[in-house]
């Protein structure tokens, strides 16, 4: 039975480079409590397949974290983590935890050397923990190695013309002659893989991994053609081995070709990152009976309105008949366009000048924006009851 007590669901993305989605939820809740202390507030921090996906799902699902020492993008050891949920049957991991751009300084970025080998080690650790389903976010990579490093760590053969394993990193792609799954860890065949990814780029071509994402990872005008040619060799090797019919599938170019590798080597299913996080975090169950949902991110613009996480949240609210409000750090483009997606859309900025000042004030401004939003919501309800 519905009561007069407000039920508010908090489902934001992170404010990238400033606040985690969990920190955003904490600030929003503080603001709501200052106005409506008895409200039922449920916090489900979200992500879209990039960094933070594994943590968002694991925390929301009440899971546990495990840490494992792996090779970083350039081979230096680092501690990566993965989550275990649903009694350990499902492992949740971010490739960025092992092979992410976050681990390298801008000067150190080098996709010709960077490898996904540590991502393969992270998968092995999840298998060792007993997982039989693996959910993986693949945003934030430092690599353009077509997932070859991951494959080698998992026991797949990626060989040159002499029958030797190719070297790690994007440079090794040029020597690929054939691939085989003969030596792969047998547990992989008994494990299902779901990939959280909102990137739709193919592996090759003008919209492919090397040309679109390579420059972000340190690729130059000289190395982009080399990476493109290497990925093309890998694509042909997959086809010849019968592991993939094509590499034009949406998401194949994600994470420097890791999307295609996960399909070819591990028969992974690539899904919308936002919706996959919602499914495994309990979002859809929490949405039932909700009066108001608050979402947000660091910057919302026309791209966000066209299919990114916050707009996916808004779409689920419309279908459920739930009011949805957007509170973001800033609004780009024509903010009026956002009102076709959200019932309420506002920037939290409260007079600060400059990005640094806005970022420092973000927790306070989130509290204030949430308090004002709930005040306006209550005024609307009161006028309806008159």
C-alpha positions in Angstrom: 0.0 0.0 0.0 1.3 3.4 -1.0 2.0 5.9 1.9 2.6 9.6 2.0 6.3 8.9 2.7 8.3 9.9 -0.4 10.4 7.2 -2.0 13.4 8.7 -3.9 15.8 6.7 -5.9 19.3 8.1 -6.5 20.9 6.7 -9.7 23.7 9.0 -10.9 26.8 8.5 -12.9 30.1 9.7 -11.5 31.1 13.3 -11.9 34.2 12.2 -13.9 37.5 13.5 -12.5 35.8 14.9 -9.4 33.3 12.7 -7.5 32.5 9.0 -7.7 28.8 8.0 -8.2 28.7 6.9 -4.6 29.9 10.3 -3.4 27.3 12.0 -5.6 24.6 9.8 -3.9 25.9 10.8 -0.4 25.7 14.5 -1.2 22.2 14.2 -2.7 21.0 12.2 0.2 22.3 14.9 2.7 20.4 17.6 0.8 17.2 15.6 0.7 17.3 14.7 4.4 17.6 18.4 5.3 14.2 19.0 3.8 12.4 15.6 4.0 14.1 13.6 6.8 11.5 10.8 6.7 11.9 10.1 3.0 12.8 6.6 1.9 16.0 7.0 -0.1 17.6 4.3 -2.1 21.0 4.9 -3.6 22.2 2.9 -6.6 25.4 4.5 -8.0 25.6 3.7 -11.8 28.2 3.4 -14.5 28.0 2.7 -18.2 30.7 0.1 -18.8 33.7 2.4 -18.1 35.7 2.7 -15.0 33.7 2.1 -11.8 31.3 -0.4 -13.4 32.5 -3.3 -11.3 32.4 -1.3 -8.1 29.0 0.1 -8.8 27.5 -3.3 -9.5 29.3 -5.1 -6.6 28.3 -2.5 -4.0 24.7 -2.3 -5.1 24.4 -6.1 -5.1 26.0 -6.5 -1.7 28.9 -8.4 -3.0 32.5 -8.7 -2.0 35.8 -7.5 -3.5 39.0 -9.5 -4.2 42.4 -8.1 -5.0 45.0 -9.7 -7.2 48.5 -8.7 -8.4 48.6 -8.5 -12.2 50.7 -7.0 -14.9 49.8 -3.4 -15.7 49.5 -2.0 -19.2 53.3 -1.7 -19.6 54.2 -4.7 -17.5 54.8 -3.2 -14.1 52.9 -5.1 -11.4 49.8 -3.6 -9.8 46.9 -4.6 -7.6 43.6 -4.9 -9.6 40.3 -5.8 -8.1 37.1 -7.7 -9.1 33.8 -8.2 -7.4 31.9 -11.4 -6.6 28.1 -11.3 -6.4 25.2 -13.8 -6.3 27.0 -16.1 -3.9 30.2 -16.0 -5.9 28.6 -17.3 -9.1 29.1 -14.0 -10.9 32.4 -12.1 -11.1 32.3 -8.4 -12.0 35.4 -6.7 -13.3 36.7 -3.6 -15.1 39.4 -4.1 -17.7 40.7 -0.7 -16.7 41.5 -2.0 -13.2 44.3 -4.0 -14.8 44.9 -2.4 -18.2 43.5 1.1 -17.9 44.8 4.4 -19.0 44.5 5.6 -15.4 47.6 3.7 -14.5 49.9 5.7 -16.8 51.0 9.3 -17.0 50.3 11.1 -20.2 54.0 10.9 -21.1 54.1 7.1 -20.6 51.2 6.3 -23.0 52.3 4.0 -25.8 49.8 1.7 -27.5 52.6 0.0 -29.4 53.8 -1.4 -26.0 50.7 -1.4 -23.8 49.0 -4.8 -23.4 45.8 -6.4 -22.0 47.8 -9.3 -20.4 46.7 -8.1 -16.9 43.1 -8.3 -18.0 43.6 -11.9 -18.8 45.2 -12.5 -15.4 42.2 -10.8 -13.8 39.8 -13.2 -15.6 41.9 -16.1 -14.4 41.6 -14.9 -10.8 37.8 -14.7 -11.2 37.8 -18.3 -12.4 40.0 -19.3 -9.5 37.4 -17.8 -7.2 34.7 -20.0 -8.6 32.9 -17.6 -10.9 31.0 -19.2 -13.8 29.6 -15.9 -15.3 31.8 -12.9 -15.8 30.4 -9.4 -16.3 33.1 -7.0 -17.6 33.2 -3.3 -18.2 35.7 -2.4 -20.9 36.0 1.4 -20.9 39.1 3.4 -20.1 41.8 1.2 -21.7 45.4 2.2 -22.4 45.7 -0.4 -25.1 45.3 -1.1 -28.8 46.4 -4.7 -28.9 43.2 -6.3 -30.1 43.0 -8.2 -26.8 46.0 -10.3 -27.7 47.6 -9.8 -24.3 44.4 -11.1 -22.6 44.3 -14.1 -25.0 47.9 -15.0 -24.3 47.3 -14.8 -20.5 44.3 -17.2 -20.9 46.4 -19.8 -22.8 45.3 -19.0 -26.4 47.9 -19.3 -29.1 48.6 -16.1 -31.0 51.6 -17.1 -33.1 54.0 -15.6 -35.7 55.2 -17.4 -38.9 57.8 -19.3 -36.9 55.2 -20.7 -34.5 56.3 -18.5 -31.6 54.0 -16.3 -29.4 53.9 -12.8 -30.7 55.2 -10.0 -28.5 52.9 -8.0 -26.2 51.5 -4.7 -27.2 50.3 -3.1 -30.4 53.6 -3.7 -32.1 53.2 -7.5 -31.8 50.1 -7.4 -34.1 52.3 -7.0 -37.2 53.7 -10.5 -36.8 50.5 -12.4 -36.3 50.3 -15.5 -38.6 47.6 -17.6 -36.9 45.6 -18.0 -33.7 44.2 -21.1 -32.0 42.2 -21.9 -28.9 43.8 -25.3 -28.4 45.7 -24.3 -25.3 43.1 -22.1 -23.7 42.1 -22.6 -20.1 39.3 -25.3 -20.3 37.2 -23.4 -17.7 36.6 -20.7 -20.2 34.3 -23.0 -22.3 32.1 -23.4 -19.2 31.9 -19.7 -18.4 29.6 -17.1 -19.9 30.8 -13.6 -20.6 28.7 -10.4 -20.7 30.4 -7.2 -21.8 29.2 -3.8 -20.7 30.0 -1.4 -23.5 28.2 1.7 -25.0 30.9 2.2 -27.7 29.5 1.1 -31.1 32.7 1.4 -33.2 33.9 -1.5 -35.4 37.4 -2.9 -35.2 38.7 -1.4 -38.4 38.3 1.6 -40.7 37.8 5.3 -40.2 35.6 4.7 -37.1 37.8 1.8 -35.8 39.9 1.3 -32.7 43.2 2.7 -34.1 42.0 5.8 -35.8 39.3 6.9 -33.4 40.7 5.9 -30.0 44.4 5.4 -30.7 45.3 9.1 -30.4 43.8 9.2 -26.9 46.2 6.4 -25.9 49.3 8.0 -27.3 49.2 6.8 -31.0 50.8 9.2 -33.5 50.4 9.8 -37.2 53.2 7.3 -37.7 51.9 4.5 -35.5 48.1 4.7 -36.2 48.6 3.0 -39.7 50.8 0.3 -38.0 48.1 -0.4 -35.4 45.4 -0.5 -38.1 47.4 -2.9 -40.2 48.1 -5.1 -37.2 44.4 -5.2 -36.2 43.6 -6.2 -39.8 46.0 -9.1 -39.6 44.4 -10.2 -36.3 41.0 -10.0 -37.9 42.0 -12.2 -40.7 43.6 -14.7 -38.3 40.3 -14.9 -36.4 38.4 -15.6 -39.6 40.8 -18.2 -40.8 40.6 -20.0 -37.4 36.8 -19.9 -37.5 36.6 -17.8 -34.3 34.9 -14.8 -35.8 32.9 -14.3 -39.0 33.5 -10.5 -39.0 34.8 -7.7 -36.9 32.2 -5.1 -37.8 30.0 -5.9 -34.8 29.1 -2.8 -32.7 31.6 -2.6 -29.9 34.3 -4.6 -31.6 36.6 -1.5 -31.6 36.1 -0.8 -27.9 39.1 -0.9 -25.6 41.5 -1.1 -28.6 39.9 -4.1 -30.1 39.3 -5.9 -26.8 35.5 -6.0 -27.7 36.2 -8.1 -30.8 38.7 -10.3 -28.9 36.1 -11.1 -26.2 33.6 -12.1 -28.9 36.2 -14.1 -30.9 38.1 -15.8 -28.1 35.4 -16.0 -25.3 32.1 -15.9 -27.3 31.1 -12.9 -25.1 27.8 -11.1 -25.5 28.2 -7.3 -25.8 25.4 -5.4 -24.2 24.5 -1.8 -23.4 26.7 -0.8 -20.5 24.1 1.3 -18.7 21.4 -1.3 -18.9 23.7 -4.1 -17.8 24.7 -2.2 -14.7 21.1 -1.5 -14.0 20.2 -5.2 -14.3 22.9 -6.5 -12.0 22.6 -3.7 -9.4 18.9 -4.2 -8.6 17.9 -0.9 -10.2 14.7 -2.2 -11.8 13.4 -3.6 -8.6 14.2 -0.4 -6.7 12.3 1.7 -9.4 9.0 0.1 -8.5 6.9 2.4 -6.3 9.4 5.3 -6.6 8.0 8.9 -6.5 11.1 10.7 -7.8 14.4 9.6 -9.4 17.4 11.8 -9.4 20.3 11.2 -11.8 23.2 13.3 -13.0 26.8 13.5 -14.2 29.6 16.0 -14.5 28.5 17.5 -17.8 25.3 16.8 -19.7 24.9 17.8 -23.4 23.2 16.7 -26.5 25.3 13.5 -26.6 24.0 12.5 -23.2 20.4 13.2 -24.3 21.1 10.8 -27.3 21.7 7.6 -25.5 24.2 7.9 -22.6 23.6 6.6 -19.1 21.4 9.5 -17.8 19.1 9.4 -20.8 18.8 5.6 -20.4 17.8 6.2 -16.8 15.2 8.7 -18.0 13.8 6.3 -20.5 13.2 3.6 -17.9 11.5 6.2 -15.7 9.1 7.2 -18.5 8.1 3.6 -19.0 7.6 3.2 -15.3 5.7 6.4 -14.8 8.3 7.8 -12.4 9.3 11.5 -12.4 13.0 12.0 -13.2 15.2 14.9 -12.4 18.7 15.6 -13.7 21.2 17.4 -11.5 24.5 17.7 -13.3 27.7 19.8 -12.8 27.0 21.7 -16.0 24.7 21.7 -19.0 26.0 22.1 -22.5 24.3 23.1 -25.7 20.6 24.2 -25.6 19.4 23.1 -22.1 15.8 23.3 -23.4 16.4 20.1 -25.4 17.0 18.2 -22.2 13.4 18.9 -21.1 12.2 16.5 -23.7 14.2 13.8 -21.9 13.9 14.8 -18.2 11.0 16.2 -16.1 13.5 18.6 -14.5 17.0 19.5 -15.6 19.4 21.9 -13.9 23.1 22.6 -13.4 24.1 22.5 -9.7 26.6 25.4 -10.1 25.8 28.0 -7.5 27.8 31.0 -8.5 31.4 29.7 -8.7 33.7 31.0 -11.4 35.9 28.6 -13.2 36.0 24.8 -13.4 38.3 24.3 -10.4 36.1 26.2 -8.1 33.0 24.4 -9.4 34.6 21.0 -8.8 35.6 22.0 -5.2 32.1 23.1 -4.4 30.4 20.2 -6.1 29.4 18.3 -2.9 27.9 21.4 -1.3 26.2 22.4 -4.5 24.7 18.9 -4.9 23.3 19.1 -1.4 21.8 22.5 -2.1 20.4 21.4 -5.5 18.8 18.3 -4.1 17.2 20.3 -1.2 15.8 22.9 -3.6 14.5 20.1 -5.9 12.6 18.4 -3.1 11.2 21.7 -1.9 9.9 22.4 -5.4 8.5 18.8 -5.5 6.7 19.3 -2.2 5.3 22.7 -3.4 3.9 21.0 -6.5 2.3 18.2 -4.4 0.8 20.8 -2.0 -0.8 22.8 -4.8 -2.3 19.6 -6.3 -4.0 18.8 -3.0 -5.6 22.2 -2.6 
